[in-house]
């Protein structure tokens, strides 16, 4: 039975591939909502390649084959799958220069999600139809010309050319017009006698046109100059039709001659007027182009002015906030120095706490600026957004107060998203605080999650990649925003809040975070009705990671005997602090001010258990390059990179090797101590 089944399969396959028509079967894939997202070619015969020019189609998805046209094909064939109604249409395949008739029908049962597609070559039929249309159009045009000539009295005469004998017969008006002997016209003339009076410049083109008409058969029309009986040259037009015999050879060529001298004069005048109009248009176009260039220069100057205004606003806001913070830090340090001089060391705590608080606020401001500029250090992971938002609800409610009702609408079957969870929590809290401030008399905040498919057009409008996203929307029923406020909402330091009640960096930070994460943020608002801000973050293909249980930080452990740390940083004050910390913890410490000096230590025989290095170093060698060179001789060298911003290009886009870690400046010394101990012990 198996052999018989194999032979049957072989016969089927041979017949399948012997078909001249192309044939394939496609199978659709769909998402959790039942939306058709793609289809793959699961079967195709040899005729498919012959008809379409596309090779190795089996196993290929339409989104890989034709990304720009994929949505249209999915919609076209998807409608056949949904309705069960077959379709038929014609399409030109450029690869093989053919016109193909395409037929598609659903394969039953519909649960297979399969559609069969047949491709049939109709090129010959299309070309024959086109040739017939051209011939009929030319014939109609010639008939119309003759009818117009008759109506205007412009017919000069008629002729019949018996081609096998090369014998012309012309009527008396024809002979009189060109000074020919009428008796010869009745008895027959040769082609050479007929064209003897044709203008020498026009004769080669006339002969070529006649030969071309005889070769193909059918209608003929040509204009040329001929010397008439008065000795002057006049423009005439010959119209005729070559009759072919059963063997395809020309038999006869009857036609008429028409006087087109006046018509040519009118056409020449019309051409001169058209040329003058074109010249005027070109001059006008030049003036318009010059004016457009002038406007573009003015617009560029305006944009440059707006850029400088934005930079001025940014630097002004930074200077204001940092001067306040630096004043607090400087004042606290001065008071500490004064108290030490006075011997009142028991009063130092409040000034130290004030200075540390200012440092933390400066660090928060820096992180917001990095988020706005899309250069903050992110630690993306697969996140269940419903779980994250649910865990934040109690904190959000406490933050916005009892006068605001907070509710969550989480979508069932929500996809996972790839995002930095702490930054997402920070963004959610910022959005909820903004919503609270828009409802001074109380109201409702709704936090909603959803799956979103962004198509090519939507992605182009939003400046993002098309594909699947997870949305997080925070809406309120507060005061709402005007269009001009929405336009500026993401600008740094732009705020509608009173002085001292907002930095203007909240939404700009959220915008930068979304863009750096590969997503987008959009504001929808109406004055008096409320506002909705939506974050769109890329879908993660797979399950979300389980949340880690965060334990309380352990007490910093001292160094073990002989453990040595190399500190590489070009900032002397930071090196001083880190070296002092390492000394207090009992580590042996070595310092270097640049990558070259650090590399010399690492290429020596000195014991090095860990390198603490800045990423951006002077002298042409950054921290990552120094470590890569050092690992040639110390392949297991452990490294803690400390950086002021996300130098992803230097850190291989965040892809660190085992034994490497990153700590963002500024950092608390106890956090640095714990990270050093953790890396050395790992």
PLY file of the C-alpha trace (Angstrom):
ply
format ascii 1.0
element vertex 682
property float x
property float y
property float z
element edge 681
property int vertex1
property int vertex2
end_header
0.00 0.00 0.00
2.85 2.34 0.82
4.45 1.87 -2.64
1.10 2.47 -4.33
0.58 5.62 -2.23
4.07 6.85 -3.15
3.41 6.23 -6.86
0.10 8.07 -6.59
1.83 10.98 -4.89
4.53 11.00 -7.60
1.88 11.03 -10.36
0.05 13.85 -8.62
3.27 15.82 -8.24
4.24 15.25 -11.89
0.81 16.43 -13.10
0.90 19.35 -10.65
4.25 20.58 -11.97
3.34 19.88 -15.62
0.59 22.52 -15.51
1.60 25.56 -17.53
-0.53 27.73 -15.25
1.02 28.79 -11.94
-0.61 27.50 -8.76
0.04 28.03 -5.06
-1.67 27.59 -1.69
-1.31 30.20 1.05
-2.05 29.77 4.76
-2.90 32.70 7.04
-1.66 33.43 10.57
-3.63 35.53 13.05
-3.14 37.22 16.41
-5.00 36.67 19.67
-7.87 38.93 18.48
-8.35 36.88 15.31
-6.86 39.60 13.09
-5.06 38.20 10.03
-1.43 39.33 10.35
0.44 37.46 7.57
0.32 34.47 5.24
2.90 31.94 4.13
3.13 30.02 0.82
2.86 26.33 1.75
2.61 24.81 -1.75
3.51 25.88 -5.30
4.11 24.18 -8.66
6.86 24.83 -11.21
4.47 26.97 -13.25
4.35 29.52 -10.44
7.93 30.60 -11.10
7.36 30.58 -14.90
4.32 32.82 -14.62
5.50 35.25 -11.90
9.31 35.12 -12.04
9.44 34.55 -8.25
11.67 31.65 -7.18
11.59 29.45 -4.07
8.24 30.80 -2.89
7.37 27.84 -0.62
7.91 28.77 3.01
8.08 32.51 2.27
5.76 34.97 4.07
4.23 37.87 2.16
5.67 40.38 4.67
9.16 39.12 3.77
8.40 38.93 0.03
6.79 42.37 -0.43
6.80 44.38 2.84
5.43 47.55 1.26
2.44 45.76 -0.37
1.86 43.11 2.30
-1.12 44.80 3.99
-2.95 45.10 0.65
-2.42 41.42 -0.29
-3.46 40.27 3.20
-6.65 42.33 2.93
-7.39 41.08 -0.63
-6.90 37.35 -0.01
-8.12 37.66 3.60
-11.52 38.79 2.28
-11.69 35.59 0.19
-10.94 33.58 3.35
-13.55 35.43 5.43
-16.41 35.48 2.90
-15.73 32.34 0.87
-16.35 34.38 -2.32
-13.72 33.76 -5.06
-12.09 36.67 -6.90
-10.45 37.17 -10.29
-8.28 40.09 -11.45
-5.44 40.92 -13.83
-1.93 42.05 -12.82
1.29 42.89 -14.63
4.36 40.99 -13.32
7.43 43.08 -14.13
9.92 40.27 -13.46
8.66 38.28 -16.46
6.99 41.14 -18.41
3.68 39.30 -18.50
0.05 40.03 -17.84
-1.35 37.41 -15.49
-4.97 36.58 -14.67
-5.12 35.75 -10.96
-7.93 33.66 -9.48
-8.28 32.94 -5.74
-10.70 30.68 -3.84
-10.99 29.47 -0.25
-10.07 25.88 0.58
-12.63 24.11 2.74
-13.04 23.78 5.62
-12.50 27.46 6.41
-10.75 26.50 9.67
-7.70 25.56 7.57
-7.22 29.32 6.89
-5.98 28.40 3.40
-6.60 30.01 -0.01
-5.64 28.58 -3.42
-4.35 31.01 -6.06
-4.13 30.29 -9.83
-1.95 32.35 -12.23
-2.73 32.21 -16.00
-0.71 33.99 -18.70
-2.94 36.37 -20.72
-0.11 38.43 -22.26
-0.93 37.41 -25.86
-4.59 38.27 -25.41
-3.80 41.64 -23.84
-1.34 42.54 -26.60
-3.82 41.51 -29.32
-6.53 43.62 -27.68
-4.14 46.56 -27.43
-3.08 46.21 -31.08
-6.73 46.08 -32.14
-7.51 49.20 -30.13
-4.59 51.05 -31.71
-5.57 49.95 -35.22
-9.22 50.91 -34.71
-8.22 54.28 -33.26
-5.92 55.00 -36.21
-8.60 53.97 -38.68
-11.15 56.20 -36.99
-8.69 59.08 -37.04
-8.02 58.64 -40.77
-11.72 58.42 -41.57
-12.34 61.59 -39.54
-9.57 63.40 -41.41
-10.98 62.41 -44.78
-14.48 63.45 -43.72
-13.18 66.82 -42.58
-11.23 67.24 -45.83
-14.34 66.46 -47.87
-16.35 68.96 -45.86
-13.67 71.64 -46.44
-13.22 70.83 -50.12
-9.55 69.95 -49.49
-9.49 66.58 -51.36
-6.93 66.79 -54.18
-7.50 63.35 -55.72
-7.43 59.60 -55.25
-5.10 56.76 -56.19
-4.94 52.98 -56.31
-1.54 51.25 -56.20
-1.52 47.62 -57.41
1.60 46.56 -55.53
2.54 43.25 -57.24
2.81 45.07 -60.61
3.97 48.38 -59.13
1.16 50.12 -61.10
-0.40 53.41 -59.94
-3.76 54.55 -61.21
-4.78 58.13 -60.34
-7.89 60.15 -61.11
-7.95 63.35 -63.24
-7.91 65.86 -60.31
-4.79 64.08 -58.97
-3.07 64.25 -62.39
-4.07 67.90 -63.01
-2.85 69.01 -59.57
0.68 67.70 -60.21
0.98 68.30 -63.97
0.74 64.63 -64.89
-0.68 63.27 -68.16
-4.28 62.21 -67.30
-4.08 59.39 -69.86
-1.07 57.98 -68.06
-3.01 58.26 -64.80
-5.72 56.01 -66.25
-3.32 53.53 -67.78
-0.96 53.42 -64.83
2.16 55.14 -63.51
5.23 53.82 -61.72
6.02 54.78 -58.13
9.04 56.76 -59.38
6.78 58.86 -61.64
4.38 59.61 -58.79
7.01 60.78 -56.29
9.15 62.73 -58.76
7.68 66.06 -57.58
8.12 65.35 -53.85
10.42 67.81 -52.06
13.95 66.31 -51.88
14.11 66.79 -48.09
10.84 64.87 -47.56
11.42 62.00 -50.02
13.44 59.62 -47.70
10.83 59.83 -44.93
8.00 59.27 -47.43
9.63 56.15 -48.88
10.28 54.78 -45.38
6.65 55.40 -44.31
5.30 53.67 -47.44
7.58 50.66 -46.97
6.58 50.36 -43.31
2.86 50.41 -44.21
3.34 47.74 -46.89
5.27 45.53 -44.47
2.63 45.58 -41.72
-0.58 46.24 -43.68
-3.48 48.37 -42.45
-3.95 52.12 -42.31
-1.43 54.72 -43.50
-1.14 58.50 -43.08
1.82 60.75 -43.87
2.42 64.45 -44.58
5.04 65.81 -47.00
5.65 68.63 -49.50
4.97 68.24 -53.27
5.55 70.64 -56.20
2.20 71.33 -57.82
1.35 72.58 -61.34
2.08 76.24 -60.43
5.71 75.30 -59.57
5.35 75.90 -55.79
5.65 73.36 -52.97
2.57 72.66 -50.87
1.95 70.47 -47.87
-0.30 67.49 -48.56
-1.39 64.46 -46.54
-1.75 60.97 -48.01
-4.29 58.68 -46.34
-4.72 55.07 -47.39
-4.92 51.43 -46.39
-2.75 48.49 -47.46
-4.78 45.35 -48.19
-2.97 42.05 -47.51
-3.57 38.72 -49.19
-4.03 35.33 -47.46
-0.26 34.83 -47.56
0.31 38.14 -45.71
1.76 39.92 -48.74
0.51 43.38 -49.82
-1.94 43.37 -52.76
-3.32 46.88 -53.15
-2.89 50.32 -51.63
-5.82 52.71 -52.29
-5.95 56.20 -50.81
-6.68 59.91 -51.10
-4.55 63.08 -51.15
-5.61 66.08 -49.06
-4.43 69.69 -49.08
-3.18 70.51 -45.55
-1.27 73.73 -46.37
-3.74 75.97 -44.53
-4.09 73.55 -41.65
-0.30 73.41 -41.27
-0.16 77.20 -41.19
-2.79 77.29 -38.44
-0.95 74.58 -36.50
2.35 76.45 -36.90
0.76 79.61 -35.51
-0.70 77.60 -32.65
2.75 76.08 -31.97
4.32 79.54 -31.90
1.67 80.70 -29.42
2.27 77.59 -27.30
6.04 78.22 -27.37
5.47 81.80 -26.26
3.21 80.57 -23.48
5.82 78.01 -22.41
8.48 80.73 -22.32
6.17 82.88 -20.21
5.48 79.92 -17.89
9.19 79.18 -17.57
9.82 82.81 -16.66
6.96 82.64 -14.19
8.30 79.36 -12.79
11.71 80.95 -12.38
10.17 83.86 -10.49
8.16 81.44 -8.34
11.30 79.35 -7.70
13.23 82.45 -6.65
10.38 83.51 -4.37
10.13 79.99 -2.93
13.87 79.92 -2.27
13.58 83.29 -0.52
10.71 81.98 1.64
12.69 78.83 2.46
15.64 80.94 3.56
13.32 83.00 5.74
11.78 79.82 7.19
15.24 78.40 7.88
16.20 81.61 9.69
12.96 81.36 11.69
13.67 77.70 12.57
17.20 78.62 13.61
15.79 81.43 15.75
13.29 79.00 17.31
16.11 76.50 17.98
18.16 79.18 19.69
15.08 80.23 21.68
14.58 76.59 22.76
18.26 76.28 23.69
18.02 79.53 25.61
14.92 78.28 27.43
16.66 74.98 28.21
19.93 76.54 29.45
18.06 79.24 31.34
15.96 76.65 33.14
19.03 74.54 33.87
20.98 77.53 35.15
18.09 78.55 37.41
17.57 75.08 38.92
21.26 74.19 39.26
22.18 77.59 40.70
19.54 77.03 43.39
20.95 73.56 44.13
24.58 74.73 44.03
23.72 77.60 46.37
22.32 75.08 48.85
25.36 72.79 48.56
27.86 75.67 48.72
26.09 77.26 51.68
25.97 73.96 53.56
29.71 73.36 52.99
30.53 76.91 54.15
28.48 76.44 57.32
30.19 73.08 57.96
33.62 74.76 57.62
32.52 77.58 59.96
31.19 75.14 62.57
34.46 73.13 62.42
36.46 76.35 62.96
34.21 77.13 65.93
34.59 73.60 67.29
30.82 73.05 67.10
31.05 69.67 65.31
27.88 68.36 66.95
25.87 70.74 64.72
27.13 69.43 61.36
24.40 66.85 60.67
21.72 69.29 59.48
24.07 70.91 56.98
25.30 67.53 55.68
21.69 66.38 55.25
20.82 69.61 53.41
23.78 69.22 51.04
22.96 65.56 50.34
19.36 66.47 49.62
20.46 69.09 47.10
22.76 66.53 45.46
19.88 64.04 45.14
17.66 66.71 43.56
20.45 67.61 41.14
20.83 63.93 40.22
17.08 63.66 39.63
17.17 66.75 37.42
20.09 65.29 35.44
18.25 62.00 34.97
15.22 63.87 33.67
17.40 65.75 31.20
19.01 62.48 30.07
15.57 60.97 29.61
14.53 63.98 27.53
17.69 63.66 25.38
17.21 59.84 25.18
20.61 59.17 26.77
19.66 57.81 30.17
20.87 54.34 31.13
17.97 51.92 30.65
17.68 48.33 31.86
14.87 46.91 29.69
13.22 43.59 30.52
10.05 41.74 29.58
7.30 43.36 31.69
3.67 42.44 32.35
2.19 45.93 32.30
-1.05 44.89 34.02
0.97 43.48 36.91
3.18 46.59 37.09
0.24 49.01 37.07
-1.66 46.90 39.61
1.30 47.04 41.95
1.44 50.84 41.59
-2.25 51.59 42.28
-1.90 51.98 46.05
1.09 54.35 45.66
-0.74 56.34 42.99
-3.84 56.67 45.17
-1.78 57.87 48.15
0.06 60.35 45.91
-3.00 61.95 44.26
-5.00 62.06 47.51
-8.50 61.00 48.59
-10.26 63.59 46.40
-9.25 61.71 43.24
-10.77 58.36 42.26
-8.22 56.07 40.61
-9.38 53.10 38.54
-7.57 50.63 36.30
-8.91 49.02 33.10
-6.46 46.25 32.22
-6.88 44.43 28.92
-7.27 40.67 29.10
-4.61 38.85 27.11
-2.26 41.84 27.23
1.06 41.28 25.49
4.34 41.64 27.36
6.45 44.70 26.59
10.20 45.27 26.64
10.87 48.28 28.87
12.79 49.52 31.91
10.21 48.87 34.68
11.52 51.54 37.09
11.38 54.22 34.39
7.89 53.07 33.40
6.78 53.33 37.05
8.29 56.82 37.22
6.47 57.83 34.00
3.14 56.47 35.28
3.50 58.36 38.55
4.35 61.59 36.70
1.30 61.23 34.45
-0.98 60.64 37.44
0.44 63.68 39.24
-0.17 65.82 36.14
-3.73 64.47 35.97
-4.24 65.32 39.67
-3.02 68.88 39.13
-5.53 69.28 36.27
-8.40 68.46 38.71
-8.02 70.85 41.69
-11.60 70.12 42.80
-11.25 66.36 42.49
-12.16 63.95 39.75
-11.31 60.57 38.24
-8.08 59.12 36.85
-8.37 56.08 34.58
-5.31 53.94 33.83
-5.92 51.71 30.81
-3.75 49.12 29.05
-4.21 47.62 25.60
-2.70 45.86 22.59
-2.19 48.11 19.59
-1.25 47.43 15.95
0.36 50.48 14.28
0.20 50.23 10.47
2.61 51.87 8.02
0.58 55.07 7.61
0.04 55.51 11.35
3.70 54.81 12.03
4.76 57.40 9.44
2.54 60.04 11.02
3.79 59.25 14.54
7.50 58.93 13.60
7.77 55.34 14.83
8.22 51.87 13.38
5.10 49.94 12.26
4.28 46.87 14.29
2.71 45.70 17.54
2.76 47.83 20.68
1.41 47.76 24.23
-0.31 50.99 25.26
-0.55 52.59 28.71
-3.06 55.46 28.79
-3.73 57.81 31.72
-6.88 59.92 31.34
-8.58 62.50 33.55
-11.72 64.63 33.44
-9.94 67.83 34.32
-9.38 71.19 32.65
-7.86 69.84 29.42
-5.28 71.52 27.16
-5.51 73.96 24.30
-3.86 72.97 20.97
-0.96 75.40 21.49
-0.27 73.94 24.96
-0.32 70.39 23.53
2.19 71.48 20.87
4.64 72.69 23.56
3.87 70.09 26.25
6.99 67.98 25.56
9.37 70.98 25.46
11.85 71.02 28.37
11.02 73.47 31.18
7.65 74.31 29.63
4.98 74.29 32.34
1.59 75.86 32.92
1.96 75.52 36.70
2.77 78.51 38.95
6.41 79.35 39.66
7.91 76.90 42.11
5.28 74.19 41.51
6.77 72.46 38.46
10.07 72.09 36.63
8.55 71.49 33.19
10.59 68.31 32.72
7.95 65.67 33.53
6.43 65.22 30.07
9.73 65.82 28.27
11.27 63.05 30.39
8.38 60.72 29.51
8.73 61.59 25.81
12.47 60.88 25.83
11.98 57.62 27.74
9.32 56.42 25.27
11.45 57.28 22.22
14.59 55.70 23.70
12.55 52.57 24.40
11.52 52.36 20.73
8.00 53.66 21.32
6.02 56.89 21.26
3.82 59.09 23.44
0.71 60.95 22.30
-1.56 63.53 23.97
-5.30 63.67 23.31
-7.09 66.57 25.02
-10.10 68.86 24.85
-10.52 72.01 26.91
-13.05 71.43 29.66
-13.39 67.72 28.92
-10.07 66.30 30.11
-6.83 64.83 28.84
-5.51 61.38 27.90
-1.78 60.69 27.54
-0.87 57.37 25.92
2.50 55.61 25.97
3.10 53.10 23.14
5.88 50.61 23.95
7.15 47.75 21.74
5.63 44.31 22.19
7.91 41.61 23.61
7.53 38.23 21.90
7.42 35.89 24.86
6.39 35.79 28.48
7.08 38.57 30.98
9.82 37.99 33.52
8.86 37.27 37.11
9.38 40.15 39.48
12.46 39.90 41.65
12.03 40.05 45.41
14.02 43.05 46.54
15.81 42.50 49.81
17.06 45.19 52.13
20.66 46.15 51.34
23.13 44.32 53.50
25.70 46.05 55.67
28.79 46.86 53.59
31.39 44.14 54.09
35.07 45.04 54.41
37.74 43.86 52.02
39.49 40.54 52.35
43.23 40.28 52.73
45.13 41.60 49.70
42.11 42.50 47.53
43.11 45.29 45.15
40.96 47.74 43.16
42.18 49.91 40.26
40.33 53.26 39.98
40.50 55.01 36.56
38.81 58.43 36.27
39.89 61.82 34.95
38.00 63.71 37.70
40.44 64.17 40.65
37.72 64.86 43.23
35.88 61.65 42.35
39.10 59.61 42.45
39.81 61.11 45.89
36.40 60.06 47.24
36.57 56.53 45.78
40.16 55.98 46.97
39.22 57.18 50.46
36.22 54.80 50.52
38.37 51.85 49.42
40.95 52.69 52.09
38.24 52.76 54.78
37.00 49.35 53.60
40.48 47.86 53.72
41.12 47.47 49.97
44.49 48.09 48.40
43.80 50.85 45.86
45.63 52.05 42.73
44.56 55.15 40.79
45.01 56.30 37.17
43.84 59.49 35.41
43.38 58.10 31.87
43.06 54.89 29.87
46.73 54.68 28.89
47.89 54.86 32.51
45.26 52.37 33.60
46.27 49.94 30.83
49.91 50.07 31.92
48.86 48.93 35.40
46.63 46.21 33.98
49.40 44.88 31.72
51.80 44.67 34.67
52.03 41.83 37.20
50.11 43.75 39.86
47.20 41.96 41.52
43.91 43.51 40.36
40.63 42.04 41.65
38.38 44.73 40.17
38.61 47.82 37.93
36.35 50.80 38.66
36.54 53.00 35.54
34.77 55.89 33.90
33.59 55.15 30.36
34.53 58.48 28.83
38.28 59.00 29.37
40.71 61.50 27.80
43.71 60.63 25.68
42.05 58.71 22.85
41.23 55.52 24.77
37.86 55.14 26.50
37.16 52.87 29.43
35.66 50.05 27.39
38.64 49.98 25.00
41.03 49.86 27.95
39.20 46.88 29.47
38.99 45.02 26.14
42.76 45.36 25.68
43.42 44.35 29.30
41.22 41.23 28.96
43.61 39.85 26.37
45.98 39.07 29.25
43.34 39.00 32.02
40.33 37.28 30.39
38.31 37.14 33.64
38.98 40.75 34.68
35.98 42.13 36.62
34.90 45.68 35.81
32.50 48.27 37.20
31.86 51.04 34.66
30.78 54.37 36.18
29.24 56.85 33.76
27.37 60.13 33.70
25.13 59.07 30.81
24.27 56.05 28.68
27.29 55.74 26.40
25.66 52.83 24.59
28.06 52.95 21.66
30.97 52.44 24.07
29.18 49.76 26.05
28.12 47.79 22.93
24.53 49.09 23.22
24.27 47.85 26.79
25.36 44.28 25.99
27.95 43.72 28.74
30.05 40.60 29.07
30.11 38.43 32.22
31.95 40.13 35.05
30.94 43.64 33.92
28.43 46.03 35.46
27.40 49.70 35.14
26.73 52.30 37.83
25.31 55.70 36.85
26.70 58.92 38.34
25.97 60.41 40.80
25.77 57.49 43.22
25.80 57.01 46.96
29.07 55.73 48.38
27.38 52.85 50.21
25.85 51.74 46.87
29.33 51.83 45.28
30.80 49.85 48.19
28.08 47.21 47.93
28.52 46.88 44.16
32.31 46.51 44.51
31.90 43.75 47.11
29.24 42.03 45.00
31.38 42.00 41.83
34.54 40.79 43.55
32.63 38.01 45.32
30.80 36.88 42.17
0 1
1 2
2 3
3 4
4 5
5 6
6 7
7 8
8 9
9 10
10 11
11 12
12 13
13 14
14 15
15 16
16 17
17 18
18 19
19 20
20 21
21 22
22 23
23 24
24 25
25 26
26 27
27 28
28 29
29 30
30 31
31 32
32 33
33 34
34 35
35 36
36 37
37 38
38 39
39 40
40 41
41 42
42 43
43 44
44 45
45 46
46 47
47 48
48 49
49 50
50 51
51 52
52 53
53 54
54 55
55 56
56 57
57 58
58 59
59 60
60 61
61 62
62 63
63 64
64 65
65 66
66 67
67 68
68 69
69 70
70 71
71 72
72 73
73 74
74 75
75 76
76 77
77 78
78 79
79 80
80 81
81 82
82 83
83 84
84 85
85 86
86 87
87 88
88 89
89 90
90 91
91 92
92 93
93 94
94 95
95 96
96 97
97 98
98 99
99 100
100 101
101 102
102 103
103 104
104 105
105 106
106 107
107 108
108 109
109 110
110 111
111 112
112 113
113 114
114 115
115 116
116 117
117 118
118 119
119 120
120 121
121 122
122 123
123 124
124 125
125 126
126 127
127 128
128 129
129 130
130 131
131 132
132 133
133 134
134 135
135 136
136 137
137 138
138 139
139 140
140 141
141 142
142 143
143 144
144 145
145 146
146 147
147 148
148 149
149 150
150 151
151 152
152 153
153 154
154 155
155 156
156 157
157 158
158 159
159 160
160 161
161 162
162 163
163 164
164 165
165 166
166 167
167 168
168 169
169 170
170 171
171 172
172 173
173 174
174 175
175 176
176 177
177 178
178 179
179 180
180 181
181 182
182 183
183 184
184 185
185 186
186 187
187 188
188 189
189 190
190 191
191 192
192 193
193 194
194 195
195 196
196 197
197 198
198 199
199 200
200 201
201 202
202 203
203 204
204 205
205 206
206 207
207 208
208 209
209 210
210 211
211 212
212 213
213 214
214 215
215 216
216 217
217 218
218 219
219 220
220 221
221 222
222 223
223 224
224 225
225 226
226 227
227 228
228 229
229 230
230 231
231 232
232 233
233 234
234 235
235 236
236 237
237 238
238 239
239 240
240 241
241 242
242 243
243 244
244 245
245 246
246 247
247 248
248 249
249 250
250 251
251 252
252 253
253 254
254 255
255 256
256 257
257 258
258 259
259 260
260 261
261 262
262 263
263 264
264 265
265 266
266 267
267 268
268 269
269 270
270 271
271 272
272 273
273 274
274 275
275 276
276 277
277 278
278 279
279 280
280 281
281 282
282 283
283 284
284 285
285 286
286 287
287 288
288 289
289 290
290 291
291 292
292 293
293 294
294 295
295 296
296 297
297 298
298 299
299 300
300 301
301 302
302 303
303 304
304 305
305 306
306 307
307 308
308 309
309 310
310 311
311 312
312 313
313 314
314 315
315 316
316 317
317 318
318 319
319 320
320 321
321 322
322 323
323 324
324 325
325 326
326 327
327 328
328 329
329 330
330 331
331 332
332 333
333 334
334 335
335 336
336 337
337 338
338 339
339 340
340 341
341 342
342 343
343 344
344 345
345 346
346 347
347 348
348 349
349 350
350 351
351 352
352 353
353 354
354 355
355 356
356 357
357 358
358 359
359 360
360 361
361 362
362 363
363 364
364 365
365 366
366 367
367 368
368 369
369 370
370 371
371 372
372 373
373 374
374 375
375 376
376 377
377 378
378 379
379 380
380 381
381 382
382 383
383 384
384 385
385 386
386 387
387 388
388 389
389 390
390 391
391 392
392 393
393 394
394 395
395 396
396 397
397 398
398 399
399 400
400 401
401 402
402 403
403 404
404 405
405 406
406 407
407 408
408 409
409 410
410 411
411 412
412 413
413 414
414 415
415 416
416 417
417 418
418 419
419 420
420 421
421 422
422 423
423 424
424 425
425 426
426 427
427 428
428 429
429 430
430 431
431 432
432 433
433 434
434 435
435 436
436 437
437 438
438 439
439 440
440 441
441 442
442 443
443 444
444 445
445 446
446 447
447 448
448 449
449 450
450 451
451 452
452 453
453 454
454 455
455 456
456 457
457 458
458 459
459 460
460 461
461 462
462 463
463 464
464 465
465 466
466 467
467 468
468 469
469 470
470 471
471 472
472 473
473 474
474 475
475 476
476 477
477 478
478 479
479 480
480 481
481 482
482 483
483 484
484 485
485 486
486 487
487 488
488 489
489 490
490 491
491 492
492 493
493 494
494 495
495 496
496 497
497 498
498 499
499 500
500 501
501 502
502 503
503 504
504 505
505 506
506 507
507 508
508 509
509 510
510 511
511 512
512 513
513 514
514 515
515 516
516 517
517 518
518 519
519 520
520 521
521 522
522 523
523 524
524 525
525 526
526 527
527 528
528 529
529 530
530 531
531 532
532 533
533 534
534 535
535 536
536 537
537 538
538 539
539 540
540 541
541 542
542 543
543 544
544 545
545 546
546 547
547 548
548 549
549 550
550 551
551 552
552 553
553 554
554 555
555 556
556 557
557 558
558 559
559 560
560 561
561 562
562 563
563 564
564 565
565 566
566 567
567 568
568 569
569 570
570 571
571 572
572 573
573 574
574 575
575 576
576 577
577 578
578 579
579 580
580 581
581 582
582 583
583 584
584 585
585 586
586 587
587 588
588 589
589 590
590 591
591 592
592 593
593 594
594 595
595 596
596 597
597 598
598 599
599 600
600 601
601 602
602 603
603 604
604 605
605 606
606 607
607 608
608 609
609 610
610 611
611 612
612 613
613 614
614 615
615 616
616 617
617 618
618 619
619 620
620 621
621 622
622 623
623 624
624 625
625 626
626 627
627 628
628 629
629 630
630 631
631 632
632 633
633 634
634 635
635 636
636 637
637 638
638 639
639 640
640 641
641 642
642 643
643 644
644 645
645 646
646 647
647 648
648 649
649 650
650 651
651 652
652 653
653 654
654 655
655 656
656 657
657 658
658 659
659 660
660 661
661 662
662 663
663 664
664 665
665 666
666 667
667 668
668 669
669 670
670 671
671 672
672 673
673 674
674 675
675 676
676 677
677 678
678 679
679 680
680 681
